[in-house]
Structures are given as structure tokens and as C-alpha cells.
Amino acid sequence: MERDVSAELGARDPGSWPSVAGIPGDLLVAKELVYDASGFTCSQPVPEAESAEYGACEFTLDGFSVRFRVAKTTPTKVGQFVTVWKRSASGPIQPFDAEDPVDLFVISTREGQRFGQFVFPRDVLCERGIVSRNGSGGKRAFRVYPPWVTTTSRQARNTQTWQLNHFLHVPEREPVDTARACTLNHLSGHCDTTSVVSSWTTKPALHEVSEPWRALQFVPGCWRGGRSRCRSR
């Protein structure tokens, strides 16, 4: 049974966001388990009327501009689907652009008790052809593949591989990996991942644990000495 997150937070967290219609439950959970636990400063989310079916909200996180979405499971394809578009001044919808004032796209994903979020820097989505560059290219929607999904095509496997570099597992009954949360939410899209890849040789592989998505908590980020070694381009 799903938690009544709004009631829980209101009862025990006097500093919680004021009750505003349109803030999705996944974002309230993320505030409690990720942002508050990591000591992040979050602005009050502003729900976006368009894409409301995907829990669309805009807020700042430690000064970074965030666009938040909740991915949806679809009946015929593996993975989950999410829209990421804006409306142009002339009316039609279009992809976000590399010049837009957005730093991070946070995509929440959930299946039963499995819960997490992808934290994609704008530059990463631009490199992957999802965010446009100078108004050219880009996509209005794409699929995400959390670690508990078994992909069935080479393209989906390749997509899942790069996406998992930006995934944060959010356990509801254990502390979140705050070091990884800090790394992902402070524009770590272009870090040196050598240590991440090599660490897999000494840590449980995804197929060697009963709950594969939990293996991600062993993957270190590039957070060192309270400062990120990562930088955006």
C-alpha cells in the first residue's frame, strides 16, 4: 500500500513545503529522503500545468534550476516513458534547448517498492540528442530504464547503460547514499568514471544480488573531500 506521504511530512516536519496542489508524491518523498537528508536547499516547487500528468514541477536545488518529471510505465514496452518539452513563444511545443536556463532534469521512477530517480544534467541530454542545440534536434519525450528493468533490445541496453550513470536508488527504509546524491545533483555529468567502472570488479554484479537495483548503492561517485571533482561543459 502506498504511503500517505503528504500527511506524514506535514505531521512530523514543520519545515516542509506548504501544501500546494500539483506537487507529486514522488517529489515529496524525494525531499524527505534525498534533499533534506543531504542538506540541500530547495525552493518551493512550482507545478507546471502542462505535463501535469507527468508530475511536472520546477524548482531550484542548491541554486541549480531543476525540471522534475515522474516517468510512467507503458503496457507494451519495457522501461518507462516521460515527456520533456516546453511551449514555444509562437505556440507549438518543442524540446528544451541547450541555451535554456535549466541545469538538471530529474526523472522519478517507481515500480512497487522499487524507487529512484535519474538526475540528468542538461549537457548530458544534449549530447544524447534529447535536448536540442541552437534549436536543432532534440526530443519531446524519451524512455528511461531503471536498473530493475530487463531490456530486450540492443538499443535499450545501450540506453540503460549510460542512463544508470545518473541513477540514484532511493530506499524508503534505509538511508540514501548522500554522497552519490550530492554528486548527481551538483552537475556531475562529465566526471571521470574510471573509479566507478573499476569498482564493479570488486563489488556484487547486478545479476549476483537478489534485488539487482540495490547493487547501485555500492557504486561510488566522484565526490571527494566535500567537493565534486566533476564539472559541466
N, C-alpha and C positions, 0 to 999 in steps of 0.2 A: 504494500500500500504506500502511495506517495506521501511524503511529509507535508504537513501544512506549514511551509517554510515561513510565510508572512507572519503567521500567528506566533511561531517560535521566536523569530527575531524581534518582533515587537514586544514580546513578553520579557525577554532577557537581555536585550541590547538597547539601552536608552539612546545610544548614539546612532541607531540605524536610520536609513533613509526614510523620510516621511512617506506615508502610504500614497502612492501615485498609481492610478490605473494605467496599465500598459507595461509595467516593469515585469518581465517574465520571472517565474520561479527559479529558473536556472541561474539568472543573474543575481538574485538574492542569495542563493546558495553559494555562488562564487564569491560574493562579497564577504560572507561569513568565513568560509573555509579557505579561501585563497587570499583575497585582498587584505582583509583585516589581519589574518594570521601572518601575512608577510610584511605588515606595517605600511602598506600602500595608502596613499591619499587619493580618494575617489570623489569626483564631483557627483552631484545628484544626476542620475540618468535622465535623459530626455527621450521619451518614447517617440518613435517615428511612425506616423500614421500609415505611410506607405511601407509595405513589407511587415506590417504588424503581425501577420500570420507566421512570420519567422522571428518573432520577439525582438524586432529591430529597435535598438536604442543607441544613443550617442552620449558619451561621457569622456572625462579626462581621468587618466590614471598616472599619478606622479608627474603630471604635466604633459603626458602624451595623449594625443587625440585618439579615441577608440570608437570603432563602429562594431557593435555587438549583434550577433545573429544566433538563432537556435536552428540547427540543422534538423531536417525531417527524414524519417525512414520512408522509403517508397516501396510499393508492393512487388515490383518486378525486377529491380536491380539491387545488387549489394551496395553497401555504403549508404550515405545519407546525402540529401540534396539541400542546397541553400542558395538563396538569391543574394547578390551583392551589386546593386545598381543605384544610380541616382537619377533624378529627373533633370533634364537639361533646361536651360532658360527658355528655350523655344517650345518645350512641352514633352517630346519623346523621352523615354528612359534610355540610359546609356551606361556603360561600365564606369566605375571610378577610374580616375586618371592619376598618373604619377605625380602630377602637379597639384592634386587636391590636398587640402590640409588634413589628411588622415595619416596617422602613424601606424596604427595596429588594427587588424581585423581579427576579432575574437569570435570563433565559431564554437558554440557549445554543442556537445554531442552526448547522447544518453541512450542506453538500452537496458531496461530493467534497473538493476543495481550498479551497472557499469556507467561511469560518468567521468567526463573530462572535457577539456577544451583545447582547440587548436588556436595558437596565438601567432598569426601571420603578419610579419612586417609588410608594409606596403611595397617596399622594393622587391621582396621575395615574390609576391603575387604579380608584380610587373614582369619579373624575369620569367615567370611561369605562364605568361600570356593571359592572366586573369584581369589584372589592372592594365588599362591602356597607357600608351606613351604618346604624348602630344596629340591625343585624340584618336590615335590609330590602334586598332586591335582591341584586345580586352574581351571579357565575357560578362554577361549579366547574371550568371549562375554557374555553379560548379558542384562537383561531388566531393565529399570528404570520406576518408576511410580510416576510422579509428582502429586501434590495434586488435580489438576483439573481432574484427571483420575478416573473414576469409575471402580474399579476392579470387576471381575466376578467370581473369584475363591478364595478359602481359601488361597492357596499358594500365589497368587498375593497380597491379602490383607495383609498377614503377611509380605511379602517383602516390600510392600509400607509403612507399619508401621515403620520398622526400617530405611528405606531409608529417610523418612521425617525428622528424627532427624538430617539429614545432608543437608537439603534443604534450599536454600536462594531464596526468592522471589525477583525479580529484576524489580520493576516498572519503566517504562520509563518516566513517568510524575510526579513521586513523589520521594522524597529522599529514598535511600535504607537504610535498618536498618544496619548502620555501626557497631554497637556493635555486632550484630549477625554475620556480615561478618568477623569481627576480630576474633570472637570465632571460627568460622568454618575454617578459613584459617590459624589458628595457632595451628593445631593439637589438636582439642578438642574432639577427638573420644572417650575418656574414661572419660567424665566428669560426675559429679553427676547430674542426670537429674530429681531428686526429685522435684525441684522447677519448672521445665518445666511441668511435668505431673500435679502437683497440680494446676498450674496456669490455666489450661484448665477449671477448675471448676468455675472460676470466669470470664472467657473470652468467647467470642462468639464461639460456637462449629462450626465445618466446615459446618454442614448442616443448620446452623441458619443464614448464611450470603448469600447474593445473588451471590457473587463471592467467592467460598469456599477457593481458594488458598490464598486470601488476609488475611484470619484468621491467617495465619502463622506469619504475622508481629507482632502479639500480643505475640508470644511465646518467652520468654526471653532465652538468652543463659546463659553461666556461666561466663560471663565477669564481673569482679569486680575490681574497683579501677585501671583501666588501665592495669591490668594483668590478664591473663587467669588462672582460678583455675583448668583447665583441663590439663591432661598430657597424653602423649602416652606411651605405654608399649613396 
